[in-house]
Amino acid sequence: MELRQIHYFIEVAKREHVTEAANALHVAQSAVSRQIFNLEAELGVSLFIREGRNVRLTPIGKIFLEHMIEAMQVIDSAKREVEEFLDPERGTVRIGFPSSMASYTLPTAISSFRELYPNVKFKLNQGSYRYLIDAVVKGEIDMALLGPVPEGERNIKGEVLFLEDIVALLPIDHPLAAEPFINLQQLKEDSFVLFPEKFVLREIVVEACRELGFEPKISFEGEDIDAIKGLVSAGLGVTLIPEITLSDQLPGFTVKIPIKEPHFARTVGVIIPEDRKLLPTEKLFYDFLKEFFKDFQAFDSTHKSDKA
């Protein structure tokens, strides 16, 4: 069994089409077909069911695929470990993040890190809260920034980096727009713009409203933070979002107002696998994050005090 055969097999299984797999691999279709045929002959089983130009995995093919994905991850990790042992400052960090950290939190950290280590590369993977946890556990990414930091999850280790306030974002013509702060109860009759179901920020908002005895009226949903801010800017509802997502500038025709009751804050941190040692470049960035956000939070607190 050759690595090339496994690589071709995974690509065909992923695309369920030999020609598309060959195009993605930049090789002839005949070469892919031949390697798959040789692999099946060596194993003594059929891995695919042929359906015209399409293929799909047999039951044993599905089992074989799971093991081969794990095997390739181990091989890739071993190669990276050797490379990073020789030079940790030229390795790669695979990191995941939710949309709420896409515009400011993660870019700020990476930019500062690359001032110190300009040759380190990053592979970025944006996804939902649950997806990112599972991706770290499966080894698909090395670490993920998350908020709140998950508790009680098996096979991951979480490190809190800082606390961030969650604030109200209202259209500029909202009746409460001139208030210095508000209580969540005051938004009881408003229409909300929130993330879709199963997004953790939506769960935080909905649960807080329910604890005050009302169900939020959700008029629009957006899968990324910019879409949500845009809908509020258009006057289509109110939302509650992490204050740090408004650090660059407020969307047009909106106001940001602190919530006095209940006080909203979430932990933000980094998660890594519990049962796998970080590779040298990963550890370099992981240790940097802990120090960077310690300084970052101290600066942010001072900055807020100066503005108060």
C-alpha positions as CSV (number, residue, x, y, z in Angstrom):
1,M,0.0,0.0,0.0
2,E,1.5,3.3,-1.1
3,L,0.9,6.8,0.3
4,R,-0.1,7.9,-3.3
5,Q,-2.8,5.2,-3.4
6,I,-4.2,6.4,-0.1
7,H,-4.1,10.0,-1.1
8,Y,-5.9,9.2,-4.4
9,F,-8.5,7.1,-2.6
10,I,-9.3,9.8,-0.1
11,E,-9.8,12.4,-2.9
12,V,-12.1,10.1,-4.9
13,A,-14.1,9.3,-1.7
14,K,-14.5,12.9,-0.9
15,R,-15.6,13.9,-4.4
16,E,-17.5,10.7,-5.3
17,H,-16.2,11.3,-8.9
18,V,-13.0,10.0,-10.4
19,T,-12.6,12.7,-13.0
20,E,-13.1,15.5,-10.5
21,A,-10.6,13.9,-8.2
22,A,-8.1,13.6,-11.0
23,N,-8.6,17.3,-11.8
24,A,-8.1,18.3,-8.2
25,L,-4.9,16.2,-8.0
26,H,-3.7,17.5,-11.4
27,V,-3.1,14.0,-12.7
28,A,-4.7,11.9,-15.5
29,Q,-8.0,10.2,-14.7
30,S,-6.4,6.9,-15.9
31,A,-3.7,7.2,-13.2
32,V,-6.3,7.7,-10.5
33,S,-8.4,4.7,-11.7
34,R,-5.3,2.5,-11.9
35,Q,-4.2,3.3,-8.4
36,I,-7.7,2.7,-7.0
37,F,-7.8,-0.6,-8.9
38,N,-4.4,-1.6,-7.5
39,L,-5.4,-0.7,-4.0
40,E,-8.6,-2.7,-4.2
41,A,-6.7,-5.7,-5.6
42,E,-4.2,-5.5,-2.8
43,L,-6.9,-5.3,-0.1
44,G,-9.1,-8.0,-1.8
45,V,-12.3,-5.9,-1.4
46,S,-14.2,-3.4,-3.4
47,L,-14.0,0.1,-1.9
48,F,-16.4,1.8,-4.4
49,I,-19.6,1.1,-6.1
50,R,-19.5,2.4,-9.7
51,E,-22.5,4.3,-10.9
52,G,-21.7,5.7,-14.3
53,R,-19.3,8.5,-13.9
54,N,-19.9,8.7,-10.2
55,V,-18.8,6.4,-7.4
56,R,-19.8,5.9,-3.8
57,L,-18.1,4.0,-1.0
58,T,-19.1,0.5,-0.1
59,P,-19.7,-0.2,3.6
60,I,-16.1,-1.5,4.0
61,G,-14.9,1.5,2.0
62,K,-16.4,3.9,4.5
63,I,-14.6,2.1,7.4
64,F,-11.4,2.1,5.4
65,L,-11.8,5.8,4.7
66,E,-12.1,6.7,8.4
67,H,-8.8,4.8,9.2
68,M,-7.0,6.3,6.2
69,I,-7.9,9.9,7.2
70,E,-6.6,9.2,10.7
71,A,-3.4,7.6,9.2
72,M,-2.7,10.6,6.9
73,Q,-3.2,13.0,9.8
74,V,-0.6,11.0,11.8
75,I,1.8,11.0,8.9
76,D,1.3,14.7,8.3
77,S,1.8,15.5,11.9
78,A,5.0,13.4,12.0
79,K,6.4,15.3,8.9
80,R,5.5,18.6,10.5
81,E,7.1,17.7,13.8
82,V,10.4,16.8,12.0
83,E,10.3,20.1,10.0
84,E,9.4,22.2,13.0
85,F,12.1,20.5,15.2
86,L,14.6,21.7,12.7
87,D,13.1,25.2,12.6
88,P,10.0,26.1,14.7
89,E,9.9,29.6,13.3
90,R,9.1,28.3,9.8
91,G,6.2,25.9,10.6
92,T,2.5,26.1,10.1
93,V,-0.3,26.7,12.6
94,R,-3.8,25.4,11.7
95,I,-6.3,27.5,13.8
96,G,-10.1,27.7,13.8
97,F,-12.3,30.6,14.8
98,P,-15.9,31.8,14.8
99,S,-17.1,34.8,12.8
100,S,-17.2,37.0,15.9
101,M,-13.4,36.8,16.1
102,A,-12.7,37.1,12.4
103,S,-12.5,40.9,12.0
104,Y,-10.5,41.9,15.0
105,T,-9.4,39.4,17.7
106,L,-7.6,36.8,15.6
107,P,-6.1,39.2,13.0
108,T,-4.7,41.4,15.7
109,A,-3.0,38.4,17.4
110,I,-1.6,37.0,14.2
111,S,-0.4,40.4,13.0
112,S,1.5,40.9,16.3
113,F,2.9,37.3,16.2
114,R,4.2,37.7,12.7
115,E,6.1,40.7,13.7
116,L,8.2,38.4,15.8
117,Y,8.0,35.3,13.6
118,P,7.4,36.4,10.0
119,N,8.0,33.0,8.4
120,V,5.4,31.1,10.4
121,K,2.4,30.3,8.1
122,F,-1.3,30.0,9.2
123,K,-4.1,27.9,7.8
124,L,-7.4,29.5,8.9
125,N,-10.6,27.7,9.4
126,Q,-13.8,29.5,10.2
127,G,-16.8,27.6,11.7
128,S,-19.5,27.2,14.3
129,Y,-18.8,26.6,18.0
130,R,-19.5,22.9,17.9
131,Y,-17.7,22.4,14.6
132,L,-14.5,24.0,16.0
133,I,-14.5,21.8,19.1
134,D,-15.0,18.6,17.1
135,A,-12.3,19.7,14.6
136,V,-9.7,20.1,17.4
137,V,-10.6,16.7,18.8
138,K,-10.3,15.0,15.4
139,G,-7.0,16.7,14.7
140,E,-8.3,18.6,11.7
141,I,-7.0,21.8,13.2
142,D,-4.4,22.4,15.9
143,M,-6.3,24.8,18.1
144,A,-9.3,27.2,18.1
145,L,-10.2,30.5,19.5
146,L,-13.6,30.3,21.2
147,G,-16.0,32.2,23.3
148,P,-17.2,31.2,25.8
149,V,-14.4,28.7,26.7
150,P,-16.1,25.3,26.8
151,E,-16.3,23.4,30.1
152,G,-16.8,19.7,30.6
153,E,-15.8,18.8,27.0
154,R,-13.8,15.6,26.7
155,N,-10.4,15.4,24.9
156,I,-9.8,19.2,24.9
157,K,-8.0,21.6,27.1
158,G,-9.3,25.2,27.4
159,E,-7.3,28.3,28.4
160,V,-9.2,31.5,29.2
161,L,-7.4,34.5,27.6
162,F,-9.7,37.3,28.5
163,L,-13.3,38.4,29.4
164,E,-15.3,40.5,26.9
165,D,-18.5,42.4,27.5
166,I,-21.6,41.8,25.3
167,V,-23.4,45.0,24.4
168,A,-26.6,46.0,22.7
169,L,-26.4,47.3,19.1
170,L,-29.5,49.4,18.3
171,P,-30.6,51.4,15.2
172,I,-29.8,55.1,15.6
173,D,-33.5,56.0,15.7
174,H,-34.4,53.5,18.4
175,P,-36.2,55.1,21.4
176,L,-33.4,54.0,23.7
177,A,-30.6,55.1,21.4
178,A,-29.6,58.1,23.6
179,E,-29.5,56.2,26.9
180,P,-26.1,55.7,28.6
181,F,-27.0,52.1,29.4
182,I,-30.1,49.9,29.3
183,N,-31.6,46.8,31.0
184,L,-32.3,43.8,28.8
185,Q,-35.9,43.9,29.9
186,Q,-36.3,47.2,28.0
187,L,-35.9,45.3,24.7
188,K,-38.7,42.9,25.5
189,E,-41.0,44.3,22.7
190,D,-38.2,44.6,20.1
191,S,-37.4,42.4,17.1
192,F,-34.0,40.7,17.4
193,V,-31.4,39.9,14.8
194,L,-29.5,36.8,15.9
195,F,-27.3,34.0,14.8
196,P,-29.2,30.8,13.6
197,E,-30.0,28.0,16.0
198,K,-27.1,26.0,17.6
199,F,-24.9,29.1,17.5
200,V,-23.6,29.7,21.0
201,L,-24.1,33.5,20.9
202,R,-27.8,33.0,20.0
203,E,-28.1,30.5,22.9
204,I,-26.6,33.1,25.3
205,V,-29.0,35.8,24.3
206,V,-32.1,33.6,24.2
207,E,-31.3,32.1,27.7
208,A,-30.8,35.6,29.2
209,C,-34.2,36.7,27.9
210,R,-35.9,33.6,29.2
211,E,-34.5,34.2,32.6
212,L,-36.2,37.6,32.6
213,G,-39.5,36.0,31.6
214,F,-39.8,36.7,27.9
215,E,-39.0,35.0,24.6
216,P,-37.1,37.2,22.2
217,K,-38.9,38.0,18.9
218,I,-36.3,36.9,16.3
219,S,-37.1,38.7,13.0
220,F,-33.8,38.0,11.1
221,E,-30.9,35.6,11.3
222,G,-27.4,36.0,10.1
223,E,-24.5,33.5,10.0
224,D,-21.7,36.0,10.4
225,I,-21.3,39.1,12.5
226,D,-21.1,41.5,9.6
227,A,-24.5,40.4,8.3
228,I,-26.0,40.9,11.7
229,K,-24.5,44.4,12.1
230,G,-25.8,45.2,8.6
231,L,-29.3,44.2,9.4
232,V,-29.3,46.3,12.5
233,S,-27.9,49.2,10.6
234,A,-30.8,48.9,8.2
235,G,-33.2,49.3,11.1
236,L,-34.5,45.7,11.0
237,G,-34.0,44.9,14.6
238,V,-31.7,45.0,17.6
239,T,-29.0,42.6,18.7
240,L,-26.5,41.7,21.4
241,I,-23.0,41.1,20.3
242,P,-19.5,41.0,21.8
243,E,-18.1,44.5,22.2
244,I,-14.8,43.6,20.6
245,T,-16.5,43.0,17.3
246,L,-17.2,46.8,17.3
247,S,-13.7,47.8,18.0
248,D,-12.8,49.0,14.5
249,Q,-15.9,51.2,14.1
250,L,-19.6,51.2,14.6
251,P,-21.8,50.3,11.6
252,G,-23.5,53.3,10.1
253,F,-26.8,54.4,11.7
254,T,-26.3,52.3,14.9
255,V,-25.4,53.0,18.5
256,K,-23.7,50.7,21.0
257,I,-25.1,50.7,24.5
258,P,-23.8,48.8,27.6
259,I,-26.3,46.5,29.3
260,K,-26.5,47.1,33.0
261,E,-28.9,44.4,34.0
262,P,-28.1,41.6,33.7
263,H,-24.4,42.2,33.1
264,F,-23.3,40.3,30.0
265,A,-19.8,39.0,29.6
266,R,-18.2,35.8,28.1
267,T,-14.9,34.1,28.4
268,V,-12.7,34.0,25.3
269,G,-9.9,31.6,25.1
270,V,-8.0,29.0,23.1
271,I,-8.7,25.2,23.0
272,I,-6.1,22.5,22.2
273,P,-6.2,18.7,22.2
274,E,-5.9,17.2,25.6
275,D,-4.2,14.0,24.5
276,R,-1.8,15.3,21.9
277,K,1.4,17.3,22.5
278,L,1.6,20.5,20.5
279,L,4.1,20.7,17.8
280,P,6.9,23.3,18.2
281,T,5.4,26.0,16.0
282,E,1.9,25.4,17.5
283,K,3.3,25.8,21.1
284,L,5.2,28.9,20.0
285,F,1.9,30.5,19.0
286,Y,-0.1,29.0,21.9
287,D,2.3,30.5,24.4
288,F,2.3,33.8,22.5
289,L,-1.5,34.0,22.7
290,K,-1.5,33.7,26.5
291,E,1.0,36.5,26.9
292,F,-0.5,38.7,24.2
293,F,-4.0,38.7,25.5
294,K,-2.8,39.3,29.1
295,D,-1.2,42.5,27.8
296,F,-4.1,43.1,25.5
297,Q,-6.7,43.0,28.3
298,A,-4.6,45.3,30.5
299,F,-4.4,47.8,27.6
300,D,-8.1,47.5,26.9
301,S,-9.1,48.1,30.5
302,T,-6.8,51.2,30.7
303,H,-8.2,52.5,27.4
304,K,-11.8,52.1,28.6
305,S,-10.9,53.9,31.9
306,D,-9.4,56.9,29.9
307,K,-12.6,57.1,27.8
308,A,-15.0,57.0,30.8
